[in-house]
């Protein structure tokens, strides 16, 4: 399906002619997030192929980036502590035969406003409604990383006609046989830190760049460095600057920590959703050595799911192994 339905105008005067072949924004709005294009304003390659768009869904102005006019619709969902920008370097390579839409989750990135809650089912309903508004009602190919996986799964389970497949990256999908408290929380220091409410915000506010730099360097689960080691940052400086910008927005900092504080509720909701198995194709890619942990709970949701880990890679697959990620996506979602 092509989302040429993205082309539209707001009530009143029409929007100016597009400067790129990307679909025009559906009912374009003035962005509430200042400096939303800070990382792309002078990015000639980006502006040649993509555009920023804003659409309000139930009181939350959601930000998304769109490019391409191909018949296959692909939606990219980010994790924490990132934004749509984690897909920036691979997005041009996904365009042939596709319309590509990278979404900032409700309350995060350059989306503005507080959603009704931060369970992944609630966030999934906002994404679902956004995609309906912009003409992507059916047969969407989802690509998701980290917490985006939880949102993509909830969306596919609650709105099965919208999802044609799930390509998932490195996330422990809690539910029937995977527990946050028993299995996930002990894996990394930040699982315990981020749930502290409101202590996490109070300690990090005003120090976002320092916190994110430390987190990206010390967030490995497999192959973690010895205590006291100072590993290189797997995130490029340009990306770190962009994530520091968006997470310095107080609402975004809070929303990011809320993703963790609802994990036990996500577990209970996923148990209910898993009573009806997914039948769409599902593929899981994990960091080195974690397929054994992450694939079984995905199969609780989608019994036919396949998966593999990426040798030598950590959690940041899009930054560490972009060629492998693109090859896996293209193999899973062949563009026609």
KEVEX-828090 format. One record per residue (C-alpha): residue number from 1; x, y negated, z negated; residue in one letter. Coordinates in Angstrom, 2 decimals. Example, Ala and Ser with C-alpha at 12.3 -4.5 7.8 and 13.67 -1.06 7.14 Angstrom:
BEGIN
SITE     n        px        py        pz   res
SITE     1     12.30      4.50     -7.80     a
SITE     2     13.67      1.06     -7.14     s
//
This chain:
BEGIN
SITE     n        px        py        pz   res
SITE     1      0.00      0.00      0.00     x
SITE     2      1.25     -3.49      0.78     x
SITE     3      0.58     -6.30     -1.60     x
SITE     4      0.04     -8.86      1.10     x
SITE     5     -2.93     -9.67     -1.13     x
SITE     6     -0.33    -11.53     -3.15     x
SITE     7     -0.76    -14.30     -0.64     x
SITE     8     -3.15    -16.82     -2.09     x
SITE     9     -3.57    -20.30     -3.40     x
SITE    10     -4.61    -21.82     -6.67     x
SITE    11     -7.88    -23.67     -6.82     x
SITE    12     -7.23    -27.12     -5.39     x
SITE    13     -4.40    -27.96     -3.04     x
SITE    14     -2.62    -25.08     -1.31     x
SITE    15      0.87    -24.10     -2.35     x
SITE    16      3.73    -25.16     -0.05     x
SITE    17      4.87    -22.78      2.69     x
SITE    18      7.14    -20.05      1.39     x
SITE    19     10.86    -20.48      1.91     x
SITE    20     11.46    -16.73      2.09     x
SITE    21      9.65    -13.74      3.58     x
SITE    22      8.54    -12.69      0.08     x
SITE    23      4.78    -12.63     -0.45     x
SITE    24      3.37    -15.85     -1.81     x
SITE    25      2.26    -15.93     -5.43     x
SITE    26     -1.34    -15.00     -6.13     x
SITE    27     -3.13    -18.03     -7.62     x
SITE    28      0.20    -19.73     -8.42     x
SITE    29      0.50    -21.59    -11.71     x
SITE    30      2.89    -24.14    -13.15     x
SITE    31      5.34    -22.19    -15.33     x
SITE    32      5.13    -22.82    -19.08     x
SITE    33      8.63    -21.45    -19.59     x
SITE    34     11.24    -24.14    -19.02     x
SITE    35     14.32    -23.19    -17.02     x
SITE    36     12.75    -19.92    -15.86     x
SITE    37     14.97    -20.02    -12.77     x
SITE    38     18.18    -20.92    -14.60     x
SITE    39     19.92    -17.74    -13.41     x
SITE    40     18.60    -17.87     -9.84     x
SITE    41     18.23    -21.55     -8.93     x
SITE    42     21.54    -21.56     -7.06     x
SITE    43     21.47    -17.90     -6.06     x
SITE    44     21.13    -18.19     -2.29     x
SITE    45     20.76    -14.46     -1.71     x
SITE    46     18.00    -14.19     -4.29     x
SITE    47     16.06    -17.16     -2.99     x
SITE    48     16.28    -15.81      0.54     x
SITE    49     14.39    -12.64     -0.44     x
SITE    50     12.50    -13.20     -3.70     x
SITE    51     10.36    -15.73     -5.52     x
SITE    52      9.24    -16.37     -9.10     x
SITE    53      5.51    -16.22     -9.80     x
SITE    54      3.27    -16.86    -12.82     x
SITE    55     -0.24    -15.54    -13.45     x
SITE    56     -2.24    -15.77    -16.69     x
SITE    57     -3.76    -12.56    -18.00     x
SITE    58     -6.03    -12.84    -21.05     x
SITE    59     -4.25    -15.91    -22.37     x
SITE    60     -0.69    -14.75    -21.62     x
SITE    61      1.06    -16.38    -18.69     x
SITE    62      3.00    -13.51    -17.17     x
SITE    63      6.13    -14.01    -15.12     x
SITE    64      7.08    -11.72    -12.28     x
SITE    65      9.50    -11.76     -9.36     x
SITE    66      8.39    -10.46     -5.98     x
SITE    67     10.14     -9.69     -2.71     x
SITE    68      9.60     -7.61      0.41     x
SITE    69      6.53     -6.85      2.49     x
SITE    70      6.84     -3.10      2.94     x
SITE    71      3.87     -0.74      2.55     x
SITE    72      5.21      0.96     -0.61     x
SITE    73      4.61     -1.06     -3.78     x
SITE    74      7.30     -0.63     -6.44     x
SITE    75      6.99     -2.20     -9.90     x
SITE    76     10.03     -2.56    -12.17     x
SITE    77      9.61     -2.70    -15.96     x
SITE    78     12.49     -3.79    -18.19     x
SITE    79     13.65     -2.83    -21.66     x
SITE    80     15.08     -4.57    -24.73     x
SITE    81     17.01     -6.85    -25.07     x
SITE    82     16.75     -7.57    -21.37     x
SITE    83     14.18     -8.96    -18.93     x
SITE    84     13.30     -8.53    -15.26     x
SITE    85     16.88     -9.71    -14.64     x
SITE    86     18.32     -6.29    -15.45     x
SITE    87     17.15     -5.24    -11.96     x
SITE    88     18.57     -8.29    -10.17     x
SITE    89     21.57     -6.56     -8.56     x
SITE    90     19.66     -3.49     -7.32     x
SITE    91     16.46     -5.21     -6.15     x
SITE    92     17.71     -6.15     -2.65     x
SITE    93     18.70     -2.52     -2.05     x
SITE    94     15.17     -1.38     -2.91     x
SITE    95     13.45     -3.67     -0.38     x
SITE    96     13.51     -1.61      2.85     x
SITE    97      9.98     -0.30      3.35     x
SITE    98      8.77     -1.72      0.02     x
SITE    99      7.23     -4.65     -1.78     x
SITE   100      9.18     -4.93     -5.04     x
SITE   101      7.71     -6.58     -8.15     x
SITE   102      9.82     -7.02    -11.29     x
SITE   103      7.67     -7.95    -14.30     x
SITE   104      8.55     -9.69    -17.55     x
SITE   105      6.56     -7.81    -20.20     x
SITE   106      3.91     -9.83    -22.09     x
SITE   107      5.52    -12.25    -24.51     x
SITE   108      9.00    -11.51    -23.20     x
SITE   109     11.44    -12.95    -20.67     x
SITE   110      9.75    -15.98    -19.14     x
SITE   111      6.23    -14.78    -19.88     x
SITE   112      4.56    -17.15    -22.34     x
SITE   113      1.98    -16.46    -25.03     x
SITE   114      1.34    -13.73    -27.56     x
SITE   115     -0.42    -10.56    -26.41     x
SITE   116     -3.09     -8.96    -28.58     x
SITE   117     -0.49     -6.52    -29.90     x
SITE   118      2.82     -4.89    -29.09     x
SITE   119      1.89     -1.23    -28.91     x
SITE   120      2.79      0.08    -25.50     x
SITE   121     -0.85      0.81    -24.66     x
SITE   122     -1.73     -2.86    -25.22     x
SITE   123      1.24     -4.07    -23.17     x
SITE   124      0.38     -1.55    -20.44     x
SITE   125     -3.12     -2.98    -20.13     x
SITE   126     -1.68     -6.46    -19.55     x
SITE   127      0.61     -5.11    -16.83     x
SITE   128     -2.30     -3.20    -15.31     x
SITE   129     -4.47     -6.31    -15.23     x
SITE   130     -1.66     -8.39    -13.74     x
SITE   131     -1.13     -5.89    -10.95     x
SITE   132     -4.85     -5.81    -10.19     x
SITE   133     -4.84     -9.61    -10.01     x
SITE   134     -2.01     -9.59     -7.48     x
SITE   135     -3.42     -6.81     -5.34     x
SITE   136     -1.58     -3.70     -6.55     x
SITE   137     -4.55     -1.65     -7.72     x
SITE   138     -3.44      1.78     -6.49     x
SITE   139     -0.48      3.97     -5.58     x
SITE   140      2.18      1.94     -7.39     x
SITE   141      5.63      3.48     -7.78     x
SITE   142      6.88      2.54    -11.24     x
SITE   143     10.52      2.26    -12.24     x
SITE   144     11.16      1.70    -15.94     x
SITE   145     14.06      1.44    -18.36     x
SITE   146     14.11      1.62    -22.17     x
SITE   147     10.84      0.27    -23.66     x
SITE   148      9.54     -0.22    -20.13     x
SITE   149      9.28      3.58    -20.10     x
SITE   150      6.79      3.51    -22.96     x
SITE   151      4.73      0.89    -21.13     x
SITE   152      4.88      2.75    -17.80     x
SITE   153      3.79      6.01    -19.42     x
SITE   154      0.86      4.37    -21.23     x
SITE   155     -0.24      2.66    -18.02     x
SITE   156     -0.12      5.87    -16.00     x
SITE   157     -2.01      7.76    -18.71     x
SITE   158     -4.71      5.10    -19.10     x
SITE   159     -4.97      3.99    -15.46     x
SITE   160     -4.03      7.09    -13.45     x
SITE   161     -5.25      5.77    -10.10     x
SITE   162     -2.80      2.88    -10.28     x
SITE   163      0.32      5.03    -10.65     x
SITE   164      1.71      7.15     -7.83     x
SITE   165      4.80      8.15     -9.81     x
SITE   166      7.12      7.32    -12.70     x
SITE   167     10.89      6.97    -12.43     x
SITE   168     12.09      6.62    -16.02     x
SITE   169     15.47      5.70    -17.48     x
SITE   170     16.90      6.52    -20.88     x
SITE   171     14.14      6.25    -23.47     x
SITE   172     12.93      8.58    -26.23     x
SITE   173      9.21      8.92    -25.57     x
SITE   174      7.78      9.58    -29.02     x
SITE   175      4.63     11.65    -29.32     x
SITE   176      3.70     15.25    -29.90     x
SITE   177      7.18     16.65    -30.50     x
SITE   178      9.39     13.58    -30.93     x
SITE   179      9.09     11.48    -34.08     x
SITE   180     10.40      7.94    -34.54     x
SITE   181     11.23      8.35    -38.22     x
SITE   182     12.63     11.88    -37.99     x
SITE   183     14.33     11.92    -34.59     x
SITE   184     14.86      8.41    -33.23     x
SITE   185     15.54      6.07    -36.13     x
SITE   186     18.73      7.90    -37.25     x
SITE   187     20.31      7.60    -33.78     x
SITE   188     21.50      3.98    -33.98     x
SITE   189     21.86      1.16    -36.52     x
SITE   190     19.60     -1.19    -34.60     x
SITE   191     16.53      1.04    -34.92     x
SITE   192     16.52      0.28    -38.64     x
SITE   193     17.60     -3.36    -38.36     x
SITE   194     15.04     -4.39    -35.75     x
SITE   195     12.03     -3.24    -37.78     x
SITE   196     12.89     -5.57    -40.67     x
SITE   197     10.10     -8.15    -40.69     x
SITE   198     10.78    -11.09    -40.72     x
SITE   199     14.40    -10.62    -41.78     x
SITE   200     15.63     -9.66    -38.29     x
SITE   201     14.35    -12.92    -36.76     x
SITE   202     15.72    -15.01    -39.63     x
SITE   203     19.19    -13.53    -39.33     x
SITE   204     19.39    -13.66    -35.52     x
SITE   205     17.71    -17.00    -34.77     x
SITE   206     20.37    -19.51    -33.81     x
SITE   207     22.87    -16.68    -33.32     x
SITE   208     21.24    -14.89    -30.38     x
SITE   209     24.33    -14.82    -28.18     x
SITE   210     26.51    -13.42    -30.96     x
SITE   211     23.92    -10.79    -31.83     x
SITE   212     23.35     -9.66    -28.23     x
SITE   213     27.07     -9.48    -27.47     x
SITE   214     27.60     -7.27    -30.53     x
SITE   215     24.57     -5.14    -29.72     x
SITE   216     25.54     -4.47    -26.12     x
SITE   217     29.04     -3.46    -27.24     x
SITE   218     27.86     -1.25    -30.10     x
SITE   219     24.64      0.38    -28.94     x
SITE   220     25.87      3.67    -27.52     x
SITE   221     24.26      6.84    -28.81     x
SITE   222     26.35      9.36    -26.88     x
SITE   223     30.11      8.89    -26.85     x
SITE   224     30.01      6.08    -29.43     x
SITE   225     33.34      4.44    -30.24     x
SITE   226     34.94      4.88    -33.62     x
SITE   227     34.03      2.35    -36.34     x
SITE   228     36.03     -0.82    -35.99     x
SITE   229     36.61     -0.38    -32.26     x
SITE   230     35.69     -3.30    -30.00     x
SITE   231     34.53     -1.75    -26.72     x
SITE   232     34.08     -3.88    -23.60     x
SITE   233     30.66     -5.37    -23.01     x
SITE   234     28.86     -3.33    -20.32     x
SITE   235     26.69     -6.34    -19.50     x
SITE   236     28.17     -8.94    -17.09     x
SITE   237     28.63    -12.45    -18.51     x
SITE   238     25.98    -13.89    -16.17     x
SITE   239     23.42    -11.40    -17.47     x
SITE   240     24.41    -11.94    -21.09     x
SITE   241     23.89    -15.68    -20.62     x
SITE   242     20.44    -15.08    -19.14     x
SITE   243     19.36    -12.75    -21.96     x
SITE   244     20.68    -15.22    -24.51     x
SITE   245     18.53    -17.90    -22.88     x
SITE   246     15.30    -15.92    -22.91     x
SITE   247     15.74    -14.36    -26.37     x
SITE   248     16.49    -17.81    -27.75     x
SITE   249     12.82    -18.54    -27.11     x
SITE   250     11.33    -17.85    -30.59     x
SITE   251      8.32    -15.98    -29.23     x
SITE   252     10.58    -13.68    -27.21     x
SITE   253     12.88    -12.92    -30.12     x
SITE   254      9.84    -11.99    -32.21     x
SITE   255      8.24     -9.95    -29.43     x
SITE   256     11.43     -7.96    -28.92     x
SITE   257     11.58     -6.90    -32.55     x
SITE   258      7.85     -6.13    -32.51     x
SITE   259      8.51     -3.49    -29.84     x
SITE   260     10.30     -1.52    -32.57     x
SITE   261      7.84     -2.25    -35.37     x
SITE   262      5.01     -0.58    -33.47     x
SITE   263      6.91      2.60    -32.65     x
SITE   264      5.08      4.72    -35.23     x
SITE   265      1.74      3.55    -33.81     x
SITE   266      3.03      4.32    -30.32     x
SITE   267      3.79      7.83    -31.52     x
SITE   268      0.21      8.36    -32.70     x
SITE   269     -1.25      6.87    -29.52     x
SITE   270      1.02      8.97    -27.30     x
SITE   271     -0.06     12.13    -29.08     x
SITE   272     -3.63     11.34    -28.06     x
SITE   273     -2.66     10.45    -24.50     x
SITE   274     -0.65     13.67    -24.14     x
SITE   275     -3.82     15.71    -24.49     x
SITE   276     -4.33     14.98    -20.78     x
SITE   277     -1.08     15.76    -18.92     x
SITE   278      0.10     13.48    -16.16     x
SITE   279     -0.02     15.02    -12.71     x
SITE   280      1.92     12.35    -10.81     x
SITE   281      5.61     13.04    -10.08     x
SITE   282      7.91     12.03    -12.95     x
SITE   283     11.71     11.79    -12.90     x
SITE   284     13.96     10.96    -15.89     x
SITE   285     17.53      9.68    -15.73     x
SITE   286     19.48      9.46    -18.99     x
SITE   287     22.87      8.42    -20.26     x
SITE   288     25.54     11.06    -20.56     x
SITE   289     24.45     13.97    -22.72     x
SITE   290     20.91     12.90    -23.68     x
SITE   291     18.70     14.75    -21.22     x
SITE   292     18.34     17.54    -23.76     x
SITE   293     16.88     15.07    -26.25     x
SITE   294     14.78     12.95    -23.90     x
SITE   295     13.41     15.30    -21.24     x
SITE   296     11.36     17.66    -23.48     x
SITE   297      9.17     14.85    -24.89     x
SITE   298      8.64     13.50    -21.36     x
SITE   299      7.47     17.00    -20.42     x
SITE   300      5.00     16.81    -23.31     x
SITE   301      3.42     14.03    -21.26     x
SITE   302      4.15     15.35    -17.76     x
SITE   303      4.90     19.10    -17.74     x
SITE   304      6.40     19.06    -14.23     x
SITE   305      8.84     16.21    -14.98     x
SITE   306     12.44     16.65    -13.86     x
SITE   307     15.52     14.96    -15.24     x
SITE   308     19.27     14.73    -15.42     x
SITE   309     21.93     12.72    -17.21     x
SITE   310     24.60     10.52    -15.63     x
SITE   311     28.12     11.65    -16.41     x
SITE   312     30.14      9.05    -18.27     x
SITE   313     27.33      6.50    -18.44     x
SITE   314     25.87      4.81    -21.48     x
SITE   315     22.40      3.37    -21.94     x
SITE   316     22.85      0.48    -19.47     x
SITE   317     22.43      2.57    -16.32     x
SITE   318     21.54     -0.33    -14.02     x
SITE   319     24.74     -2.15    -14.92     x
SITE   320     27.03      0.86    -15.33     x
SITE   321     25.86      3.09    -12.46     x
SITE   322     23.80      1.00    -10.02     x
SITE   323     24.71      3.14     -7.00     x
SITE   324     23.52      6.28     -8.74     x
SITE   325     20.30      4.61     -9.88     x
SITE   326     19.46      3.36     -6.38     x
SITE   327     20.23      6.75     -4.83     x
SITE   328     18.00      8.49     -7.37     x
SITE   329     15.15      6.03     -6.82     x
SITE   330     15.37      6.36     -3.04     x
SITE   331     15.41     10.16     -3.28     x
SITE   332     12.40     10.18     -5.61     x
SITE   333     10.40      7.49     -3.80     x
SITE   334     11.29      7.91     -0.14     x
SITE   335     10.36      4.69      1.65     x
SITE   336      8.58      5.13      4.96     x
//
